[in-house]
Structures are given as structure tokens and as C-alpha cells.
Amino acid sequence: MSFIGENTYYYPDGSRQKEQRSFTIDAIDGALKVTDSKFIKVTKFR
């Protein structure tokens, strides 16, 4: 299963940056785990 999400990174100076990433999820030993993640683009620069 794959999906696209958005991560927000917060910096000590109070600024933040948002990035879009793709995530791949697989069932391993009965639990869902992120098995791959790739950067797509910055959606809001800091």
C-alpha cells in the first residue's frame, strides 16, 4: 500500500517547512510498517 503525506519540520528559530513525501506500508509479522519513504517536493519553504 502506498500513499502521499505531508511532513512538517519545526526549527529552533521558530520557522517551519512542509514537505510532501510518498510512503510505502507493508504488513510484516502482523504489524503495519513503513518500508519506504521518498521525498517529493517542498510545499512550504521555511
PDB file of N, CA, C and O in Angstrom:
ATOM      1  N   MET A   1       0.849  -1.157   0.000  1.00  0.00           N
ATOM      2  CA  MET A   1       0.000   0.000   0.000  1.00  0.00           C
ATOM      3  C   MET A   1       0.907   1.237   0.000  1.00  0.00           C
ATOM      4  O   MET A   1       1.897   1.296   0.730  1.00  0.00           O
ATOM      5  N   SER A   2       0.556   2.205  -0.819  1.00  0.00           N
ATOM      6  CA  SER A   2       1.333   3.439  -0.906  1.00  0.00           C
ATOM      7  C   SER A   2       0.419   4.644  -0.750  1.00  0.00           C
ATOM      8  O   SER A   2      -0.750   4.606  -1.135  1.00  0.00           O
ATOM      9  N   PHE A   3       0.956   5.699  -0.190  1.00  0.00           N
ATOM     10  CA  PHE A   3       0.201   6.939  -0.097  1.00  0.00           C
ATOM     11  C   PHE A   3       1.158   8.118  -0.042  1.00  0.00           C
ATOM     12  O   PHE A   3       2.363   7.944   0.140  1.00  0.00           O
ATOM     13  N   ILE A   4       0.618   9.315  -0.198  1.00  0.00           N
ATOM     14  CA  ILE A   4       1.414  10.539  -0.143  1.00  0.00           C
ATOM     15  C   ILE A   4       0.987  11.309   1.096  1.00  0.00           C
ATOM     16  O   ILE A   4      -0.204  11.490   1.349  1.00  0.00           O
ATOM     17  N   GLY A   5       1.968  11.761   1.863  1.00  0.00           N
ATOM     18  CA  GLY A   5       1.695  12.513   3.080  1.00  0.00           C
ATOM     19  C   GLY A   5       2.513  13.792   3.102  1.00  0.00           C
ATOM     20  O   GLY A   5       3.340  14.036   2.223  1.00  0.00           O
ATOM     21  N   GLU A   6       2.267  14.604   4.122  1.00  0.00           N
ATOM     22  CA  GLU A   6       2.998  15.855   4.267  1.00  0.00           C
ATOM     23  C   GLU A   6       3.634  15.894   5.647  1.00  0.00           C
ATOM     24  O   GLU A   6       2.948  15.731   6.657  1.00  0.00           O
ATOM     25  N   ASN A   7       4.931  16.107   5.692  1.00  0.00           N
ATOM     26  CA  ASN A   7       5.666  16.250   6.943  1.00  0.00           C
ATOM     27  C   ASN A   7       5.917  17.719   7.201  1.00  0.00           C
ATOM     28  O   ASN A   7       6.187  18.484   6.275  1.00  0.00           O
ATOM     29  N   THR A   8       5.829  18.114   8.467  1.00  0.00           N
ATOM     30  CA  THR A   8       6.165  19.477   8.869  1.00  0.00           C
ATOM     31  C   THR A   8       7.379  19.396   9.780  1.00  0.00           C
ATOM     32  O   THR A   8       7.382  18.655  10.762  1.00  0.00           O
ATOM     33  N   TYR A   9       8.408  20.163   9.447  1.00  0.00           N
ATOM     34  CA  TYR A   9       9.639  20.205  10.232  1.00  0.00           C
ATOM     35  C   TYR A   9       9.706  21.542  10.952  1.00  0.00           C
ATOM     36  O   TYR A   9       9.580  22.594  10.325  1.00  0.00           O
ATOM     37  N   TYR A  10       9.905  21.507  12.267  1.00  0.00           N
ATOM     38  CA  TYR A  10       9.992  22.710  13.093  1.00  0.00           C
ATOM     39  C   TYR A  10      11.445  22.936  13.479  1.00  0.00           C
ATOM     40  O   TYR A  10      12.147  21.994  13.847  1.00  0.00           O
ATOM     41  N   TYR A  11      11.901  24.194  13.394  1.00  0.00           N
ATOM     42  CA  TYR A  11      13.290  24.543  13.662  1.00  0.00           C
ATOM     43  C   TYR A  11      13.393  25.400  14.913  1.00  0.00           C
ATOM     44  O   TYR A  11      12.435  26.084  15.272  1.00  0.00           O
ATOM     45  N   PRO A  12      14.547  25.373  15.587  1.00  0.00           N
ATOM     46  CA  PRO A  12      14.726  26.115  16.837  1.00  0.00           C
ATOM     47  C   PRO A  12      14.435  27.620  16.718  1.00  0.00           C
ATOM     48  O   PRO A  12      14.061  28.253  17.705  1.00  0.00           O
ATOM     49  N   ASP A  13      14.602  28.191  15.528  1.00  0.00           N
ATOM     50  CA  ASP A  13      14.355  29.628  15.355  1.00  0.00           C
ATOM     51  C   ASP A  13      12.865  29.949  15.188  1.00  0.00           C
ATOM     52  O   ASP A  13      12.499  31.106  14.983  1.00  0.00           O
ATOM     53  N   GLY A  14      12.000  28.920  15.277  1.00  0.00           N
ATOM     54  CA  GLY A  14      10.559  29.119  15.169  1.00  0.00           C
ATOM     55  C   GLY A  14      10.014  28.953  13.757  1.00  0.00           C
ATOM     56  O   GLY A  14       8.798  28.947  13.563  1.00  0.00           O
ATOM     57  N   SER A  15      10.886  28.818  12.776  1.00  0.00           N
ATOM     58  CA  SER A  15      10.415  28.623  11.401  1.00  0.00           C
ATOM     59  C   SER A  15      10.014  27.161  11.206  1.00  0.00           C
ATOM     60  O   SER A  15      10.342  26.288  12.009  1.00  0.00           O
ATOM     61  N   ARG A  16       9.298  26.932  10.116  1.00  0.00           N
ATOM     62  CA  ARG A  16       8.912  25.553   9.787  1.00  0.00           C
ATOM     63  C   ARG A  16       8.877  25.382   8.278  1.00  0.00           C
ATOM     64  O   ARG A  16       8.735  26.343   7.522  1.00  0.00           O
ATOM     65  N   GLN A  17       9.009  24.144   7.867  1.00  0.00           N
ATOM     66  CA  GLN A  17       8.985  23.798   6.449  1.00  0.00           C
ATOM     67  C   GLN A  17       8.098  22.585   6.271  1.00  0.00           C
ATOM     68  O   GLN A  17       8.123  21.664   7.087  1.00  0.00           O
ATOM     69  N   LYS A  18       7.307  22.582   5.195  1.00  0.00           N
ATOM     70  CA  LYS A  18       6.450  21.434   4.896  1.00  0.00           C
ATOM     71  C   LYS A  18       6.942  20.758   3.624  1.00  0.00           C
ATOM     72  O   LYS A  18       7.292  21.410   2.640  1.00  0.00           O
ATOM     73  N   GLU A  19       6.959  19.428   3.677  1.00  0.00           N
ATOM     74  CA  GLU A  19       7.413  18.646   2.530  1.00  0.00           C
ATOM     75  C   GLU A  19       6.421  17.527   2.239  1.00  0.00           C
ATOM     76  O   GLU A  19       5.823  16.952   3.149  1.00  0.00           O
ATOM     77  N   GLN A  20       6.262  17.237   0.975  1.00  0.00           N
ATOM     78  CA  GLN A  20       5.418  16.129   0.538  1.00  0.00           C
ATOM     79  C   GLN A  20       6.316  14.912   0.327  1.00  0.00           C
ATOM     80  O   GLN A  20       7.384  15.010  -0.278  1.00  0.00           O
ATOM     81  N   ARG A  21       5.866  13.763   0.838  1.00  0.00           N
ATOM     82  CA  ARG A  21       6.626  12.520   0.713  1.00  0.00           C
ATOM     83  C   ARG A  21       5.692  11.380   0.328  1.00  0.00           C
ATOM     84  O   ARG A  21       4.503  11.399   0.647  1.00  0.00           O
ATOM     85  N   SER A  22       6.241  10.397  -0.356  1.00  0.00           N
ATOM     86  CA  SER A  22       5.479   9.170  -0.608  1.00  0.00           C
ATOM     87  C   SER A  22       5.896   8.143   0.447  1.00  0.00           C
ATOM     88  O   SER A  22       7.056   8.097   0.857  1.00  0.00           O
ATOM     89  N   PHE A  23       4.952   7.333   0.874  1.00  0.00           N
ATOM     90  CA  PHE A  23       5.216   6.290   1.863  1.00  0.00           C
ATOM     91  C   PHE A  23       4.694   4.961   1.343  1.00  0.00           C
ATOM     92  O   PHE A  23       3.620   4.903   0.744  1.00  0.00           O
ATOM     93  N   THR A  24       5.440   3.905   1.567  1.00  0.00           N
ATOM     94  CA  THR A  24       5.002   2.546   1.253  1.00  0.00           C
ATOM     95  C   THR A  24       4.873   1.795   2.573  1.00  0.00           C
ATOM     96  O   THR A  24       5.804   1.778   3.377  1.00  0.00           O
ATOM     97  N   ILE A  25       3.718   1.175   2.791  1.00  0.00           N
ATOM     98  CA  ILE A  25       3.411   0.447   4.021  1.00  0.00           C
ATOM     99  C   ILE A  25       3.232  -1.027   3.669  1.00  0.00           C
ATOM    100  O   ILE A  25       2.547  -1.367   2.704  1.00  0.00           O
ATOM    101  N   ASP A  26       3.853  -1.893   4.458  1.00  0.00           N
ATOM    102  CA  ASP A  26       3.696  -3.343   4.283  1.00  0.00           C
ATOM    103  C   ASP A  26       3.384  -3.996   5.623  1.00  0.00           C
ATOM    104  O   ASP A  26       3.783  -3.496   6.675  1.00  0.00           O
ATOM    105  N   ALA A  27       2.672  -5.111   5.577  1.00  0.00           N
ATOM    106  CA  ALA A  27       2.409  -5.901   6.786  1.00  0.00           C
ATOM    107  C   ALA A  27       3.588  -6.837   7.005  1.00  0.00           C
ATOM    108  O   ALA A  27       3.889  -7.687   6.167  1.00  0.00           O
ATOM    109  N   ILE A  28       4.248  -6.669   8.141  1.00  0.00           N
ATOM    110  CA  ILE A  28       5.405  -7.500   8.492  1.00  0.00           C
ATOM    111  C   ILE A  28       5.176  -8.058   9.889  1.00  0.00           C
ATOM    112  O   ILE A  28       5.007  -7.305  10.849  1.00  0.00           O
ATOM    113  N   ASP A  29       5.171  -9.376   9.995  1.00  0.00           N
ATOM    114  CA  ASP A  29       4.942 -10.049  11.284  1.00  0.00           C
ATOM    115  C   ASP A  29       3.661  -9.559  11.959  1.00  0.00           C
ATOM    116  O   ASP A  29       3.625  -9.385  13.177  1.00  0.00           O
ATOM    117  N   GLY A  30       2.616  -9.339  11.168  1.00  0.00           N
ATOM    118  CA  GLY A  30       1.323  -8.958  11.710  1.00  0.00           C
ATOM    119  C   GLY A  30       1.167  -7.483  12.049  1.00  0.00           C
ATOM    120  O   GLY A  30       0.131  -7.074  12.574  1.00  0.00           O
ATOM    121  N   ALA A  31       2.193  -6.673  11.754  1.00  0.00           N
ATOM    122  CA  ALA A  31       2.109  -5.234  12.047  1.00  0.00           C
ATOM    123  C   ALA A  31       2.373  -4.442  10.778  1.00  0.00           C
ATOM    124  O   ALA A  31       3.156  -4.862   9.926  1.00  0.00           O
ATOM    125  N   LEU A  32       1.717  -3.291  10.655  1.00  0.00           N
ATOM    126  CA  LEU A  32       1.971  -2.416   9.512  1.00  0.00           C
ATOM    127  C   LEU A  32       3.217  -1.585   9.782  1.00  0.00           C
ATOM    128  O   LEU A  32       3.359  -0.986  10.848  1.00  0.00           O
ATOM    129  N   LYS A  33       4.110  -1.556   8.810  1.00  0.00           N
ATOM    130  CA  LYS A  33       5.361  -0.812   8.964  1.00  0.00           C
ATOM    131  C   LYS A  33       5.673  -0.031   7.701  1.00  0.00           C
ATOM    132  O   LYS A  33       5.386  -0.488   6.595  1.00  0.00           O
ATOM    133  N   VAL A  34       6.263   1.149   7.865  1.00  0.00           N
ATOM    134  CA  VAL A  34       6.739   1.930   6.725  1.00  0.00           C
ATOM    135  C   VAL A  34       7.994   1.236   6.203  1.00  0.00           C
ATOM    136  O   VAL A  34       8.977   1.093   6.930  1.00  0.00           O
ATOM    137  N   THR A  35       7.959   0.806   4.943  1.00  0.00           N
ATOM    138  CA  THR A  35       9.106   0.103   4.373  1.00  0.00           C
ATOM    139  C   THR A  35       9.872   0.959   3.367  1.00  0.00           C
ATOM    140  O   THR A  35      10.969   0.594   2.944  1.00  0.00           O
ATOM    141  N   ASP A  36       9.285   2.107   2.981  1.00  0.00           N
ATOM    142  CA  ASP A  36       9.973   3.005   2.059  1.00  0.00           C
ATOM    143  C   ASP A  36       9.346   4.390   2.170  1.00  0.00           C
ATOM    144  O   ASP A  36       8.145   4.522   2.403  1.00  0.00           O
ATOM    145  N   SER A  37      10.165   5.414   2.003  1.00  0.00           N
ATOM    146  CA  SER A  37       9.692   6.789   2.008  1.00  0.00           C
ATOM    147  C   SER A  37      10.589   7.594   1.094  1.00  0.00           C
ATOM    148  O   SER A  37      11.814   7.482   1.153  1.00  0.00           O
ATOM    149  N   LYS A  38       9.971   8.416   0.240  1.00  0.00           N
ATOM    150  CA  LYS A  38      10.753   9.214  -0.709  1.00  0.00           C
ATOM    151  C   LYS A  38      10.269  10.660  -0.702  1.00  0.00           C
ATOM    152  O   LYS A  38       9.068  10.930  -0.682  1.00  0.00           O
ATOM    153  N   PHE A  39      11.217  11.573  -0.720  1.00  0.00           N
ATOM    154  CA  PHE A  39      10.927  12.984  -0.825  1.00  0.00           C
ATOM    155  C   PHE A  39      10.323  13.277  -2.190  1.00  0.00           C
ATOM    156  O   PHE A  39      10.797  12.765  -3.204  1.00  0.00           O
ATOM    157  N   ILE A  40       9.263  14.109  -2.220  1.00  0.00           N
ATOM    158  CA  ILE A  40       8.666  14.529  -3.486  1.00  0.00           C
ATOM    159  C   ILE A  40       8.982  15.998  -3.743  1.00  0.00           C
ATOM    160  O   ILE A  40       9.623  16.337  -4.738  1.00  0.00           O
ATOM    161  N   LYS A  41       8.520  16.888  -2.819  1.00  0.00           N
ATOM    162  CA  LYS A  41       8.788  18.314  -3.016  1.00  0.00           C
ATOM    163  C   LYS A  41       8.509  19.077  -1.722  1.00  0.00           C
ATOM    164  O   LYS A  41       7.813  18.591  -0.831  1.00  0.00           O
ATOM    165  N   VAL A  42       9.067  20.279  -1.644  1.00  0.00           N
ATOM    166  CA  VAL A  42       8.769  21.201  -0.550  1.00  0.00           C
ATOM    167  C   VAL A  42       7.477  21.929  -0.927  1.00  0.00           C
ATOM    168  O   VAL A  42       7.374  22.488  -2.018  1.00  0.00           O
ATOM    169  N   THR A  43       6.492  21.921  -0.022  1.00  0.00           N
ATOM    170  CA  THR A  43       5.235  22.606  -0.296  1.00  0.00           C
ATOM    171  C   THR A  43       5.163  23.970   0.386  1.00  0.00           C
ATOM    172  O   THR A  43       4.373  24.825  -0.014  1.00  0.00           O
ATOM    173  N   LYS A  44       5.988  24.174   1.415  1.00  0.00           N
ATOM    174  CA  LYS A  44       6.082  25.492   2.062  1.00  0.00           C
ATOM    175  C   LYS A  44       7.508  25.654   2.582  1.00  0.00           C
ATOM    176  O   LYS A  44       7.929  24.955   3.504  1.00  0.00           O
ATOM    177  N   PHE A  45       8.243  26.584   1.978  1.00  0.00           N
ATOM    178  CA  PHE A  45       9.621  26.816   2.384  1.00  0.00           C
ATOM    179  C   PHE A  45       9.672  27.562   3.716  1.00  0.00           C
ATOM    180  O   PHE A  45       8.772  28.335   4.044  1.00  0.00           O
ATOM    181  N   ARG A  46      10.730  27.319   4.467  1.00  0.00           N
ATOM    182  CA  ARG A  46      10.891  27.997   5.769  1.00  0.00           C
ATOM    183  C   ARG A  46      11.367  29.409   5.608  1.00  0.00           C
ATOM    184  O   ARG A  46      11.553  30.114   6.600  1.00  0.00           O
TER     185      ARG A  46
END
